[in-house]
Amino acid sequence: MSSSDGLKVSLILEQYVKNGDVVGICVSGGLDSKTVALRLRLAGVKVKCFTADIGQPDEDDINDIVKKMAPCGVETIIVDLKDDIAEGAMEAVATQAMYDGGYWQSTGIGRYVTARGLLQEMKKHGCTVLSHGATGRGNDQVRFERYVNVMDPSFKVYAPWRDPVLLEEFPGRSQMLAFLQKHGIGHQIASQVKKRYSTDANICGLSNEAEDLESMETPVTIVNPLMGVWPKDAPDKQEEITMRFEKGRCTKINGKSVTPLEAVRLANTIAGRNGIGICQALENRILGTKSRGVYEAPGMTLLGHAVQCVYMAVLDRRSTNLFRSLSAHISDQIYDGRYFDPSTRAAINAIWQLAEPADGTVKLGLFKGHMNFLALTECPHSIYFEEDASMEASSGLNPASSQGYLEVCSVEAKSLAKAGLIDCGSVWTKRQKLQ
């Protein structure tokens, strides 16, 4: 069935029109955004567009998105969430919430900040439906929809790229371009000669994936870093940087007090120019598939390494093990779109408790992708004492006092041996004989 203007009728959109729903579309100003906004408006749906300003380094001027969307006949509202995402970055750094392969989850953090911020703004403008542009294959559809569900169960979610009618009408970019051109709307596609992959960016970092990067025979070096340089292109001289941490949070850089936003921006600049924070990962997607990405997160990598230097000084072994398990849980939860879940909040709260004594000033030397430890000072809660750790004669731990401890340990060791529970051979060799 088609409408009077030749468009096929989407039962989902038709219901929105009957209900008088107002659809808030999350837009970036790209081809997909323009296509969806125009298509919904032509279907008679009341539409308003929203963009999150999360410090995207690939956007020269975030307000350009308003101009890009204007020809589609829609209003676009910019929502400033830079402070929110900077706080998200600081929390992820403090909790060491890295995912597969050391990926600092710039996208995962960006999604909960964006979903929360845009949903709040959409409600102010009378919206009843949130529309996102995520495909039916990736993580973002899960993240956006779950976040909306937990924040407001009554708020509807529309996924245009799971709507059978729109999927049939727009199987590819050429059909989208033709649709826009038919309605007098131009769209310039950036040349694919230099950039053969897609990028998702915010102030935390960049995720580069898809297209040529999907092949495991494509080197990571096809990526042109936007937040820094490859290590080989970094300066030939080491740059020193000092970072002050209080309760696990960076409060000063090179002696200057910084807000979370200032800390992330400055760390991005300093780390980026020294080739810090570029990595590859084959991450495990929420839906069970694997995805290859080349990630940039210079600032978070630098801050994360620096605070780890403080943690190593103030956390005992059991606290460290607990920290690691909590960190892994938080990382998985952020990735899976479960940041607001009770277990996530409990784990974050527990890490802030563990970070209470994490005060210290860290000095690092940055050189061509490396972060060399130079000094840790002003760390009053450090449990590292040179006298106890020294291999030389000192006033610290008396080596003779270890005798009693070793005698106690030997009881268990000898018991295992007597019971025949000890295997001293190569595990690998034994496995091969059994096959």
VMD Tcl script that draws the C-alpha trace (Angstrom):
set ca {
  {0.00 0.00 0.00}
  {1.28 3.46 -0.94}
  {0.41 6.96 0.20}
  {-0.71 9.75 -2.09}
  {2.88 10.91 -2.66}
  {4.02 7.45 -3.78}
  {5.66 6.41 -0.51}
  {4.83 3.02 0.90}
  {2.88 3.11 4.13}
  {4.78 2.08 7.23}
  {2.34 0.66 9.75}
  {4.58 1.90 12.56}
  {4.65 5.47 11.26}
  {0.95 5.37 10.46}
  {0.23 4.50 14.10}
  {2.40 7.42 15.29}
  {0.35 9.77 13.10}
  {-2.94 8.41 14.47}
  {-1.69 8.73 18.07}
  {-0.45 12.26 17.54}
  {3.02 11.18 18.68}
  {5.95 13.54 18.35}
  {9.12 11.72 17.30}
  {12.45 13.04 18.52}
  {15.16 11.92 16.11}
  {18.79 11.63 17.20}
  {20.67 13.14 14.27}
  {24.23 13.75 13.16}
  {23.53 15.67 9.97}
  {24.63 12.75 7.83}
  {22.93 10.92 4.99}
  {20.96 8.60 7.27}
  {19.77 11.45 9.47}
  {18.51 13.51 6.56}
  {16.81 10.52 4.96}
  {14.97 9.45 8.12}
  {13.92 12.98 9.09}
  {12.52 13.74 5.64}
  {10.88 10.34 5.26}
  {9.06 10.65 8.58}
  {7.95 14.21 7.90}
  {6.57 13.21 4.48}
  {4.68 10.37 6.18}
  {2.87 12.99 8.25}
  {4.76 12.31 11.48}
  {5.45 15.23 13.79}
  {9.23 15.41 13.96}
  {11.85 17.25 15.99}
  {15.59 16.57 15.72}
  {18.19 16.53 18.46}
  {21.97 16.43 18.48}
  {24.24 15.86 21.47}
  {27.29 18.08 21.74}
  {29.73 15.62 23.31}
  {32.89 17.29 22.07}
  {33.09 15.44 18.76}
  {36.63 16.05 17.43}
  {35.49 15.36 13.88}
  {32.99 18.26 13.97}
  {34.52 21.69 13.31}
  {31.28 23.39 14.37}
  {28.47 21.42 16.00}
  {25.99 24.08 14.86}
  {26.62 23.05 11.26}
  {24.34 20.08 11.94}
  {21.39 22.49 12.32}
  {22.18 23.92 8.87}
  {22.56 20.45 7.34}
  {19.17 19.33 8.65}
  {17.26 22.53 7.80}
  {16.52 21.61 4.14}
  {14.59 18.58 5.44}
  {12.07 20.98 6.97}
  {12.82 20.01 10.56}
  {13.86 21.86 13.70}
  {17.15 20.67 15.24}
  {18.07 21.30 18.86}
  {21.70 21.10 20.04}
  {22.06 19.75 23.59}
  {25.34 20.60 25.32}
  {26.52 17.46 27.13}
  {30.26 18.10 27.18}
  {30.45 18.33 30.97}
  {28.41 15.14 31.29}
  {30.65 13.12 29.03}
  {33.78 14.53 30.66}
  {32.47 13.30 34.00}
  {31.79 9.93 32.36}
  {35.40 9.84 31.16}
  {36.73 10.65 34.64}
  {34.62 7.90 36.16}
  {35.74 5.37 33.56}
  {39.37 6.33 34.20}
  {38.94 5.97 37.96}
  {37.23 2.58 37.57}
  {39.67 1.46 34.83}
  {36.64 0.43 32.75}
  {38.44 -0.82 29.64}
  {36.83 -3.42 27.39}
  {38.36 -6.09 25.09}
  {41.89 -5.23 24.05}
  {42.20 -2.15 26.23}
  {39.41 -0.19 24.48}
  {38.40 2.77 26.68}
  {34.75 2.58 25.54}
  {34.39 6.09 24.16}
  {31.25 4.93 22.32}
  {29.75 3.08 25.30}
  {30.20 6.13 27.52}
  {28.88 8.40 24.81}
  {25.70 6.36 24.43}
  {24.50 6.56 28.03}
  {25.36 10.27 28.19}
  {23.57 10.91 24.89}
  {20.51 8.79 25.67}
  {20.04 10.42 29.07}
  {20.62 13.97 27.86}
  {18.53 13.76 24.70}
  {15.65 11.93 26.37}
  {15.40 14.68 28.98}
  {15.45 17.35 26.27}
  {12.92 15.53 24.09}
  {10.45 15.45 26.96}
  {10.79 19.22 27.36}
  {9.78 19.59 23.70}
  {6.76 17.32 23.94}
  {8.24 14.25 22.27}
  {6.78 10.82 22.97}
  {9.05 8.69 20.77}
  {12.85 8.54 20.48}
  {14.20 7.54 17.08}
  {17.80 6.35 16.72}
  {19.78 5.47 13.62}
  {21.42 2.27 14.87}
  {21.36 -0.75 12.59}
  {19.94 -4.15 13.49}
  {23.40 -5.72 13.69}
  {25.36 -3.64 16.17}
  {25.54 -2.69 19.82}
  {23.94 0.75 19.68}
  {20.39 -0.47 19.07}
  {20.60 -2.38 22.36}
  {22.14 0.54 24.22}
  {19.71 3.23 23.05}
  {16.60 1.15 23.54}
  {17.57 -0.27 26.89}
  {18.51 3.14 28.25}
  {15.17 4.59 27.16}
  {13.36 1.57 28.65}
  {15.01 1.89 32.07}
  {14.74 5.69 32.25}
  {11.11 5.88 31.11}
  {9.23 2.63 30.37}
  {6.37 4.59 28.82}
  {8.55 6.38 26.25}
  {8.45 4.74 22.83}
  {11.47 3.89 20.67}
  {11.53 3.83 16.87}
  {14.34 2.13 14.95}
  {14.00 3.15 11.28}
  {16.55 0.58 10.17}
  {14.41 -2.19 11.57}
  {11.23 -0.87 9.94}
  {10.60 -3.30 7.01}
  {9.24 -0.51 4.80}
  {12.26 1.77 5.20}
  {14.66 -1.17 4.83}
  {13.01 -2.00 1.51}
  {13.02 1.59 0.31}
  {16.60 2.34 1.33}
  {18.78 -0.75 0.98}
  {21.85 1.42 0.39}
  {23.37 4.88 0.16}
  {22.46 5.38 -3.49}
  {18.74 5.04 -2.76}
  {19.03 7.56 0.08}
  {20.83 10.04 -2.16}
  {18.22 9.61 -4.89}
  {15.41 10.18 -2.36}
  {16.96 13.41 -1.10}
  {17.71 14.67 -4.60}
  {14.13 13.96 -5.66}
  {13.04 16.40 -2.97}
  {15.64 19.02 -3.82}
  {18.01 18.25 -0.97}
  {21.70 17.92 -1.66}
  {24.17 15.82 0.27}
  {27.92 15.74 -0.18}
  {29.56 12.40 0.53}
  {33.15 12.74 1.64}
  {35.69 11.15 -0.67}
  {36.37 7.54 0.20}
  {39.83 7.62 -1.35}
  {41.55 8.70 1.87}
  {39.09 7.34 4.46}
  {37.96 3.74 3.98}
  {36.23 3.16 7.30}
  {33.54 4.72 9.49}
  {34.20 6.80 12.60}
  {32.21 7.47 15.76}
  {33.72 10.22 17.87}
  {33.36 12.20 21.06}
  {35.71 13.91 23.49}
  {36.59 10.54 25.08}
  {37.93 9.11 21.85}
  {37.21 7.65 18.42}
  {36.03 4.26 17.22}
  {37.13 3.46 13.68}
  {35.54 0.38 12.13}
  {33.77 -1.20 9.13}
  {34.56 -1.16 5.42}
  {38.27 -1.90 4.81}
  {38.93 -2.48 8.52}
  {36.65 -5.52 8.45}
  {39.41 -7.48 6.70}
  {42.03 -8.91 9.03}
  {44.54 -8.39 6.23}
  {44.10 -4.61 6.38}
  {46.77 -2.95 8.57}
  {45.72 -0.54 11.30}
  {47.89 2.11 9.69}
  {45.23 2.91 7.09}
  {43.61 4.91 9.88}
  {44.44 8.60 9.90}
  {44.42 9.62 13.59}
  {42.20 12.61 14.36}
  {43.16 13.11 18.01}
  {46.90 12.68 17.67}
  {49.58 10.97 15.61}
  {51.02 7.52 15.12}
  {53.99 6.94 17.46}
  {56.45 7.06 14.57}
  {55.28 10.60 13.78}
  {55.54 11.85 17.37}
  {58.37 14.21 18.44}
  {61.86 12.76 18.93}
  {62.09 14.30 22.40}
  {60.42 13.04 25.57}
  {57.73 15.33 27.03}
  {57.28 15.31 30.79}
  {53.87 15.73 32.40}
  {52.72 15.78 36.03}
  {49.20 14.87 37.09}
  {47.74 15.32 40.56}
  {45.09 12.83 41.70}
  {42.80 13.14 44.69}
  {40.56 10.20 45.56}
  {41.25 8.76 42.12}
  {40.29 11.93 40.23}
  {42.68 14.13 38.27}
  {42.60 17.62 39.80}
  {45.75 19.20 38.34}
  {47.85 18.87 35.21}
  {51.31 20.39 35.19}
  {50.44 22.28 38.36}
  {47.26 23.86 37.00}
  {43.87 23.03 38.55}
  {41.49 21.46 36.01}
  {37.81 20.60 35.79}
  {36.94 17.17 34.36}
  {36.32 18.74 30.94}
  {39.59 20.66 31.05}
  {41.46 17.56 32.21}
  {40.17 15.43 29.33}
  {40.84 18.14 26.74}
  {44.36 18.86 27.96}
  {45.22 15.18 28.34}
  {43.94 14.56 24.80}
  {46.19 17.28 23.41}
  {49.35 16.29 25.28}
  {48.96 12.54 24.86}
  {47.78 12.82 21.27}
  {50.83 14.69 20.03}
  {53.06 12.04 21.61}
  {51.39 9.10 19.88}
  {49.62 7.80 22.99}
  {46.36 5.86 23.00}
  {45.89 4.14 19.62}
  {45.00 0.45 19.78}
  {43.23 -2.32 17.91}
  {40.71 -4.73 19.36}
  {38.57 -7.61 18.19}
  {35.75 -6.89 20.58}
  {32.94 -9.22 21.55}
  {29.69 -7.53 20.56}
  {26.54 -7.73 22.66}
  {24.81 -9.89 20.04}
  {27.62 -12.46 20.07}
  {29.55 -11.50 16.94}
  {33.04 -10.05 16.91}
  {33.87 -6.61 15.58}
  {37.24 -5.17 14.66}
  {38.01 -1.63 15.67}
  {40.93 0.75 15.73}
  {40.49 3.09 18.64}
  {41.90 6.44 19.68}
  {41.65 7.61 23.28}
  {44.82 9.58 24.04}
  {43.58 11.46 27.08}
  {41.86 8.53 28.78}
  {44.86 6.29 28.12}
  {47.20 8.82 29.73}
  {44.96 9.55 32.72}
  {44.17 5.87 33.16}
  {47.85 4.91 33.25}
  {48.69 7.72 35.65}
  {45.99 6.90 38.19}
  {47.01 3.24 38.00}
  {50.43 4.33 39.28}
  {48.68 5.74 42.36}
  {46.49 2.66 42.82}
  {49.55 0.41 42.78}
  {50.94 2.36 45.74}
  {47.83 2.54 47.91}
  {45.89 -0.70 47.29}
  {46.83 -3.94 49.03}
  {46.68 -7.25 47.16}
  {43.11 -8.16 48.15}
  {41.82 -4.66 47.45}
  {43.53 -4.82 44.06}
  {41.86 -8.12 43.22}
  {38.47 -6.78 44.30}
  {39.09 -3.62 42.26}
  {39.83 -5.68 39.16}
  {36.66 -7.74 39.44}
  {34.54 -4.64 40.02}
  {36.24 -2.89 37.11}
  {35.55 -5.80 34.76}
  {31.87 -5.78 35.76}
  {31.56 -2.02 35.22}
  {33.26 -2.30 31.84}
  {30.89 -5.05 30.68}
  {27.87 -3.12 31.95}
  {28.85 0.07 30.11}
  {29.45 -1.91 26.94}
  {26.13 -3.74 27.23}
  {24.06 -0.59 27.78}
  {23.55 -1.29 31.49}
  {25.20 1.74 33.05}
  {22.10 2.66 35.10}
  {21.55 -0.88 36.43}
  {21.77 -1.48 40.21}
  {24.83 -3.74 40.03}
  {26.71 -1.14 37.97}
  {25.98 1.61 40.47}
  {26.98 -0.62 43.39}
  {30.27 -1.54 41.72}
  {31.09 2.09 40.89}
  {30.30 3.12 44.45}
  {32.60 0.38 45.77}
  {35.47 1.55 43.57}
  {35.05 5.14 44.74}
  {35.38 3.74 48.26}
  {38.58 1.91 47.31}
  {39.84 5.12 45.65}
  {39.47 7.19 48.83}
  {43.22 6.95 49.63}
  {44.28 7.40 45.98}
  {46.02 10.76 46.42}
  {49.29 11.35 44.63}
  {51.23 13.31 42.04}
  {52.44 11.25 39.09}
  {55.20 12.33 36.73}
  {55.46 10.58 33.38}
  {57.69 10.92 30.35}
  {55.82 10.61 27.05}
  {57.85 9.42 24.09}
  {56.57 8.02 20.80}
  {53.63 6.09 22.19}
  {55.32 5.16 25.47}
  {54.49 6.42 28.96}
  {57.60 6.14 31.09}
  {57.21 6.35 34.86}
  {59.40 9.08 36.34}
  {58.12 9.73 39.87}
  {55.29 9.35 42.38}
  {55.22 11.99 45.11}
  {52.77 13.48 47.63}
  {51.17 10.08 48.16}
  {50.48 9.98 51.92}
  {48.58 6.69 51.91}
  {51.19 4.67 50.01}
  {51.86 1.27 51.56}
  {55.17 0.97 49.73}
  {58.10 1.40 52.16}
  {61.64 1.22 50.87}
  {62.94 -0.25 54.14}
  {60.63 -3.27 53.89}
  {61.19 -3.80 50.17}
  {64.97 -3.29 50.13}
  {67.29 -6.13 49.17}
  {69.98 -4.44 51.23}
  {70.38 -4.45 54.99}
  {67.82 -2.04 56.43}
  {65.69 -1.22 59.45}
  {62.66 -2.76 57.75}
  {61.51 -6.37 57.58}
  {63.91 -8.78 59.28}
  {64.59 -11.68 56.84}
  {64.97 -14.11 59.74}
  {61.36 -13.53 60.74}
  {60.23 -15.26 57.54}
  {61.32 -18.65 58.93}
  {58.14 -19.23 60.92}
  {55.92 -18.21 58.01}
  {57.68 -20.64 55.67}
  {57.37 -23.47 58.17}
  {53.61 -22.94 58.29}
  {53.41 -22.85 54.48}
  {55.37 -26.10 54.23}
  {52.62 -28.02 56.04}
  {50.20 -27.60 53.15}
  {52.90 -28.14 50.51}
  {54.02 -31.43 52.03}
  {50.42 -32.58 52.48}
  {49.70 -32.10 48.77}
  {52.85 -34.02 47.88}
  {52.03 -36.95 50.22}
  {48.52 -37.16 48.76}
  {49.91 -37.47 45.23}
  {48.22 -34.30 44.04}
  {51.29 -32.62 42.57}
  {52.16 -32.95 38.86}
  {55.55 -31.53 37.94}
  {55.47 -32.25 34.22}
  {54.48 -30.05 31.27}
  {50.71 -29.67 31.06}
  {50.92 -29.16 27.30}
  {52.97 -32.33 26.75}
  {50.54 -34.36 28.81}
  {47.57 -33.03 26.82}
  {49.19 -34.03 23.54}
  {49.70 -37.60 24.76}
  {46.03 -37.86 25.67}
  {44.83 -36.84 22.19}
}
mol new
graphics top color blue
foreach p $ca { graphics top sphere $p radius 0.5 }
foreach p [lrange $ca 0 end-1] q [lrange $ca 1 end] { graphics top cylinder $p $q radius 0.2 }
display resetview
